[in-house]
Amino acid sequence: MQRPRISTNLAISADGKISSSPSRASGWTSTEDHHRLLELRRNADAILVGRGTLESDRMTLTVPGKLQQPLRCIVSRHGNLNPQHPIFQNPGGAIHLLVTAETSVEVPVALRPKLTIHHQTLTEFLHVMASKFHVGRLHCEGGGQLIRTLAELDMIDEFHLTLAGHTLFGGLQAPTATGIPGKFLPRSVEFELAHFEQCGGECFLSYTRKRPA
Ligand SMILES: NC(=O)c1ccc[n+]([C@@H]2O[C@H](COP(=O)([O-])OP(=O)(O)OC[C@H]3O[C@@H](n4cnc5c(N)ncnc54)[C@H](OP(=O)(O)O)[C@@H]3O)[C@@H](O)[C@H]2O)c1
């Protein structure tokens, strides 16, 4: 099935958490990490986030100074978005909302002209993004729940991490790269190191998926 090349990017604490509980929005790492985040965005035709991250990080999903802005894609079961959210107040790429629940769509009427709504599975949506919207590179900025689904589907081609070993979060309910700890993945997903860089008190790591020949 045709789909974009999918990358993800996360900053993780020394104890493997992507957020404190109660949630601390992105920005808890470093200026260099933020530059890296923008650089990864710059190479993408589309950015994908879960509704939880969109809300907690107040994201606009734009790339400063880029002429052709990436498409802005949001994943939700029911599409219950806040019309006052910054993404709807700031210009940027076209907004696509994927609603995966088969019943009861809750997209506020005021928002409907501002976005394209897709009712389908994540797999179908990724196919449509590639085949209809010519998305060659799709970059996912989390959060853990969404990345877990991509990992279950084995659709992550590049995994970018900022290891922020300067911070511990703890917390039973603090999300990890694959969401709040629960069941094991159906199978482990293995990557190989493609890039390593130390920057101040953090390490920037890039991995590519190891797939059987
Ligand atoms: N450290 C980092 O780099 C980093 C990066 C990203 C996020 N974060 C942090 O992580 C926390 C959010 O984590 P999270 O795991 O809750 O985030 P998430 O995956 O962004 O959000 C969860 C919500 O997104 C929707 N969603 C996710 N996967 C879905 C799927 N497969 N199908 C349908 N809907 C799906 C659902 O929305 P509905 O409820 O609308 O159905 C779900 O409740 C925040 O604190 C954020 O700051 C940290």
PDBQT file of the ligand as one rigid body, heavy atoms in Angstrom, charges set to zero:
ROOT
HETATM    1  N1  LIG A 301       8.600  15.159  24.757  1.00  0.00    +0.000 N 
HETATM    2  C1  LIG A 301       8.128  15.262  23.554  1.00  0.00    +0.000 C 
HETATM    3  O1  LIG A 301       8.865  15.360  22.588  1.00  0.00    +0.000 OA
HETATM    4  C2  LIG A 301       6.648  15.220  23.335  1.00  0.00    +0.000 A 
HETATM    5  C3  LIG A 301       6.137  15.111  22.041  1.00  0.00    +0.000 A 
HETATM    6  C4  LIG A 301       4.760  15.042  21.882  1.00  0.00    +0.000 A 
HETATM    7  C5  LIG A 301       3.928  15.098  22.983  1.00  0.00    +0.000 A 
HETATM    8  N2  LIG A 301       4.488  15.226  24.208  1.00  0.00    +0.000 N 
HETATM    9  C6  LIG A 301       3.638  15.256  25.398  1.00  0.00    +0.000 C 
HETATM   10  O2  LIG A 301       2.875  14.059  25.448  1.00  0.00    +0.000 OA
HETATM   11  C7  LIG A 301       1.635  14.358  26.077  1.00  0.00    +0.000 C 
HETATM   12  C8  LIG A 301       0.506  13.845  25.196  1.00  0.00    +0.000 C 
HETATM   13  O3  LIG A 301       0.684  12.458  25.006  1.00  0.00    +0.000 OA
HETATM   14  P1  LIG A 301      -0.510  11.540  24.484  1.00  0.00    +0.000 P 
HETATM   15  O4  LIG A 301       0.006  10.164  24.363  1.00  0.00    +0.000 OA
HETATM   16  O5  LIG A 301      -1.734  11.797  25.280  1.00  0.00    +0.000 OA
HETATM   17  O6  LIG A 301      -0.728  12.248  23.121  1.00  0.00    +0.000 OA
HETATM   18  P2  LIG A 301      -1.437  12.110  21.737  1.00  0.00    +0.000 P 
HETATM   19  O7  LIG A 301      -1.228  10.812  21.074  1.00  0.00    +0.000 OA
HETATM   20  O8  LIG A 301      -0.971  13.320  21.047  1.00  0.00    +0.000 OA
HETATM   21  O9  LIG A 301      -2.968  12.350  22.093  1.00  0.00    +0.000 OA
HETATM   22  C9  LIG A 301      -3.860  11.385  22.455  1.00  0.00    +0.000 C 
HETATM   23  C10 LIG A 301      -5.138  11.716  21.736  1.00  0.00    +0.000 C 
HETATM   24  O10 LIG A 301      -4.892  11.846  20.331  1.00  0.00    +0.000 OA
HETATM   25  C11 LIG A 301      -5.846  11.103  19.596  1.00  0.00    +0.000 C 
HETATM   26  N3  LIG A 301      -5.206   9.889  19.092  1.00  0.00    +0.000 N 
HETATM   27  C12 LIG A 301      -3.923   9.453  19.298  1.00  0.00    +0.000 A 
HETATM   28  N4  LIG A 301      -3.717   8.313  18.627  1.00  0.00    +0.000 NA
HETATM   29  C13 LIG A 301      -4.857   8.018  17.990  1.00  0.00    +0.000 A 
HETATM   30  C14 LIG A 301      -5.264   6.973  17.131  1.00  0.00    +0.000 A 
HETATM   31  N5  LIG A 301      -4.437   5.974  16.809  1.00  0.00    +0.000 N 
HETATM   32  N6  LIG A 301      -6.531   6.989  16.641  1.00  0.00    +0.000 NA
HETATM   33  C15 LIG A 301      -7.393   7.991  16.949  1.00  0.00    +0.000 A 
HETATM   34  N7  LIG A 301      -7.068   9.010  17.764  1.00  0.00    +0.000 NA
HETATM   35  C16 LIG A 301      -5.814   9.025  18.273  1.00  0.00    +0.000 A 
HETATM   36  C17 LIG A 301      -6.951  10.796  20.578  1.00  0.00    +0.000 C 
HETATM   37  O11 LIG A 301      -7.734  11.987  20.588  1.00  0.00    +0.000 OA
HETATM   38  P3  LIG A 301      -9.279  12.043  21.012  1.00  0.00    +0.000 P 
HETATM   39  O12 LIG A 301      -9.268  12.054  22.504  1.00  0.00    +0.000 OA
HETATM   40  O13 LIG A 301      -9.764  13.314  20.405  1.00  0.00    +0.000 OA
HETATM   41  O14 LIG A 301      -9.921  10.832  20.465  1.00  0.00    +0.000 OA
HETATM   42  C18 LIG A 301      -6.177  10.642  21.878  1.00  0.00    +0.000 C 
HETATM   43  O15 LIG A 301      -6.967  10.849  23.042  1.00  0.00    +0.000 OA
HETATM   44  C19 LIG A 301       1.561  15.857  26.262  1.00  0.00    +0.000 C 
HETATM   45  O16 LIG A 301       1.895  16.149  27.588  1.00  0.00    +0.000 OA
HETATM   46  C20 LIG A 301       2.640  16.377  25.343  1.00  0.00    +0.000 C 
HETATM   47  O17 LIG A 301       3.221  17.580  25.820  1.00  0.00    +0.000 OA
HETATM   48  C21 LIG A 301       5.811  15.285  24.420  1.00  0.00    +0.000 A 
ENDROOT
TORSDOF 0
